[in-house]
Amino acid sequence: MAQKKMGKKLPPMALPVCLIGANVKGRANFCTIAWFTVIDDDPATFGVVMAKKRCTKDGIEENGTFSLSLPGNGMAAAADYCGIKSGYDVDKSEVFDLFYGSLGSAPLIKGCPVTVECKLVNIIEFAGVDMVVGEVAETYVDDSIMEKGKASLERFDPLLYGMGGGPYYHLGEKGEKAFAVGKKFKK
């Protein structure tokens, strides 16, 4: 198979979508993000990359808390709306049914199969974007995606974003078992 040079750009990838939430001047606001990642598992820590000027980021700085709500595929329209409309211009506090968890100041979305409350640890500034780093305070999983005491990705069907302007994707079929298939490897 021949490899073609594509230049200094991001490769095609499908990334999970999250709705990062924060209270801004007492009102819930959400921003749709696909650039987020696990930074550490002990303590559980996430990093979320976002533009320098975001209404939701104002709320994160104001309160020192934020939420990550992971929507299922059935929530594509609402998630997309929160990504194309700015909280500076529209009120997004009533887009979703909300609840507040143990921190009391990070708005969580009831309709999302997975929601996570985070305490702000740091904001790392880069030239064009900032990374918001948060330690997990609590994770909430909807009963509808639980199977044998664990969250099931098949039942979850997370909303995935195709890098480079979309479209959104569904999770594909289950593949090989991680940490096991490599034991069969032979060159």
N, C-alpha and C positions, 0 to 999 in steps of 0.2 A: 504494500500500500504506500503510495507516495504522499508526502507531507507538503502542504502548500503554505507558504508564509502569508499571514494575514495582517501583519503590522502590529504596532503597539496598541492593542485594544483588548478588551475583555472577551473571553471565549463565550460561545453559546452555552448557556446553563439554564436549568429550571430551578428556581429558588423558592423556598416557602415564603408566603406572605404573612406579615404580622401587622396588626393595628397597634401602634404605640399610642398610649393614652396618658393624659395628664390633665389635672384641673388647671385652668387658666382663669385667673381672677374669679374663682369660685364656680366655674362652669367647665364641664367635661369637654375635652377636645381630643380628636384622634387624627393621626397621620398614617397613611399606608406606606409600609417600608418592606423591601425585599432584601436589603443589605443588613442582615443581622446574623450574629453567630454566638455560639457558646465560647466563652473565653476560658472558663475553668469549671471544674465540677465540685471542688471543695475549697472554698465555698462556691456554690453554684452562682456563676456570673455570666451575664450576657453583654455583648457589645452591639450597639445599634448605630449604623452610619446614617447620618442625615445632613441635609443642607444646613448651612450656617444660620440662616434666618428661617425659622419655623415657629409657628404659634405654639405647637405642642412643646417644643424645646423651651420656650419661655416658661411654660407651666412646670416643666421638669426642674428648671432652675429655681422657680418660685417655691416649690414644695419639697424638693429633694426626693421625690418619689415618681414612679411611672409604672405603667402596666404594659404588658405585651399580650395581646389577645390574638390567637391563631384561628382564623376563620376557616370553615369548611367550604367546599366548592359552591354550595348553595348560597353563599354570602358574597359572591363575586361583585354584584352590582353595588352593594353598600360599601364594600371595601374599596372598589374603584372610585366611587364618589368621594370617599375620604382622602383619596390620593390626588384627585384632580381639582378639588375645591380647597381653598385655604381657610383656616380658622380665623384669619384676619378679616375675611370677607363674608363668611357664612357661619351660622351657629350649628355645630355638629353635635350638640349635647343631646338631641332627641333622635338621632339616627338609629340608636340601639337602645335596648332595655339594659340598664346598668345595675351593678351592685358594687359595694365597697367591701374589701376584706379586712385583714388584720391591721394594715397600715392606716386605713381610714381616709386616705387622701389620693389613692390611685384608682381611677375609674376602670372597672372591669366589665366586659361585655358578656351578658347572659347567654346570648346565642352562639358564642364561640365555643367549640369543643374543648379548647385548652386556653386558659388564661393564667398569667403569671404577674405577681406583684413584685416590684423591685425597688430597692433603696438606691438612690444615686450614689455612686462611688467617685466618679470622675467624669469630666468631659475632656477628651483629648482632641486638640485642634490640629487639623491638617490644612494644607493650602486651600482646598476647595470645599471640604466637608469637615464635619466634626463627628467623633465617635462618643456616644453616650454609653458609659459603662455602669451597669447596675448589678447589685447583688440580689439574688432571689430571696424574698421574704416568705413567699408562699406560692404554691402552684395549685390550681383548681382544674379538675378534669370532669367534664359532664358525664353523668351515668350512661348516656346513650352510646358512648364509645368504649365503655369498659367491657372486658372479656376476661374471665378467670382472674379477677383482681388486678388486671393491667390495662393500660390504655392501648387500644388496637388501632394501628394506622389504617387498616382496611375500613373500619367503621368510621374513623375520623375523616378520611379523604381530604387532606389539607389542600387549600388553594395554593397553587404553584404559579409563579410568574416566569415567563420566558424572557430571559435577558435580551435586550436590544429592542424593547418596545412592545413586548407581548407576543402572542396572546397568553391567556391563563391556561394552565394545564391541570389535569387530574393525575393523581398518583397512579403509576402503572401497576403491572402485575408483580407479585412478590417474586424476588429473585433468589439467588443462592443464600445459604445461611452464613452470616458474618462470623468470623473467628472460627470457622469450621471448614469452609470450602478450600481455604488455602492449604489445609493439611493434605489435600489430594493433588496439589500442584506438582507437575513434572515438566521440565523444559523439553 
